[in-house]
């Protein structure tokens, strides 16, 4: 390899940044921050807010880097992921391993030293759940991969809650349940749109193994489950009327898009549902925060 080629293929900081899946991590940290704020009537101590979310973000970035590493052979076959740093060879697998270890160790150390052991170990279990159980096994083993593995991605609001309180609460678990119910319709909407890619990569996503119509029906069914689950914070007196109104309006919007997919009249309905699902989750958690401080306090 010539010196010029070596320079051209040398990874940049942007490649390592991409390994962490920053958009996914930012959404996780949003739910973690709101989990912290919902856990107390006033303000979260600044050191917990800073170091708790830093540790969670570092561990989430570590899990994402492992995902890039393990999936590099299938990423190159899919249009959505073909330009990822490890798949393209811009970051060598050995360097991706070291980067993931560095982030994971730094995250765990931050949580153990500055937050509490419960949050650190729960974060580690979440990291291993996504990076090992989901990425290495479930993703290639069953079309229910995203349902079973979704519990790992649903943990951040509980991690935020335990970072502040030092204990697992039923209300914190409710936040986990909401994201757990949200994950299948969110991800399957994308999987329907990218069905050919998953088929080419031989990944048994639901639209590949059971067909698009079957998947669309299950997106609608899971959206109804999500709608019911999002009513629980009001039913348990965790949150008030403002949250209930927001949950109902946002939930009806999600149901609308799920029905649009099932009607099969809009070829872009899958991606539009996927995009709405992200806005939905961000808006739902922000409304929780507004209700907590404007109504509940």
Secondary structure, DSSP 8 states (H G I E B T S, - for coil): --HHHHHHHS--HHHHHHHT-HHHHHHHHHHHHHHHHHTSSS---HHHHHHHHHHHHHHHHHHHHHHHHHTHHHHTTSTTTTT-HHHHTSS-HHHHHHHHHHHHHHHHHHHHHHS-HHHHHHHHHHHHIIIIIIIIIIHHH-TTHHHHHHHHHT-HHHHHHHHHHSS--HHHHHHHHHHHHHHHHHHHHHHHHTHHHHHHTT---HHHHT-HHHHHHHHHHHHHHHHHHTTHHHHTTSS-HHHHHHHHHHHHHHHHHHHHHHHT--TTHHHHHHHHHHHHHHHHHHHHHHHIIIII-
